[in-house]
């Protein structure tokens, strides 16, 4: 039987010590290969339009390529679930649309809990919904809309990109806040809804900013108000809903970077710093505004509080309006 020498004992102790610090060493060296940025919608959409300007400054800050990973489906849940199940090593990240974390879990049963399995890293952009009308309706303001809806309860029809989407939820919040009732006409996407509004097939549309901007500027549709607390840079002459007699009204869409829960602290800090630096870049901010969004720098702690507050808000609105995707 071989004997255990002092050298063996020292070697074992050194190995154990190295094993104990290995994760911290790897975190300090992170990243050493490309990252994948998951997008829950097809190329060419608003999420894609916000993600692309972020790539170059993220790559500069991290010293590694960032590859777009499109995983559309299930209202954004397909990409979120894939990232939630990835290794928490910082190489799988996700530009998520806020409602996937704060509304979708209350609209349908998911195979994962996005709040429990995804870790907030940093905000990228926010944007309001714009309420637009066909000119034939003769409405010029939010006050006009409220008066018309109260005069004919349930008669005014409004379109959205689909049941349970951010635009639908904004419409439900608007109705609850103003005491009106309108008829919802859901579409399979914002494009068809906008086509029908321009053509006069529907009277009103709660729309994301990007598809509405050219039609508003050309006069083919009338913008009545935006649902953010501040006016949109892309439509500076359109007042907010809050400005027009609904104090404090806010219903926004936001996009933020998240990662699988359980990142090493050093990786999480470095990733959050890179996202904040990218979102603060003037060129990036200009390109995000061209998409109808506003760049917004917010760290992981504030983002976590936002997710908690929005979850409480949307769960109540969804329950009160009896909305379901099941």
Secondary structure, 3 states (H helix, E strand, C coil): CCCCCHHHHHHHHHHHHHHHHHHHHHHHHCCCCCEEEEECCCCCCHHHHHHHHHHHHHHHHHCCCEEEEECCCHHHHHHHHHHHCCCCCCCEEEEEEHHHHHCHHHHCCCCCCHHHHEEEEEEEEEEECEEEEEHHHCCCCHHHHHHHHHHCCCCCEEEECCCCCHHHHHHHHHHHHHCCCCEEEECCCHHHHHHHHHHCCCCEEEECHHHHHHHHHHCCEEEEEECCCCCCHHHCCCCECHHHCCCCCCCEEEEEEEEECCCCHHHHHHHHHHHHHHHHCHHHHHHHHHCCCEECCCEHHHHHHHHHHHHHHHHHHHHHHCCCCC
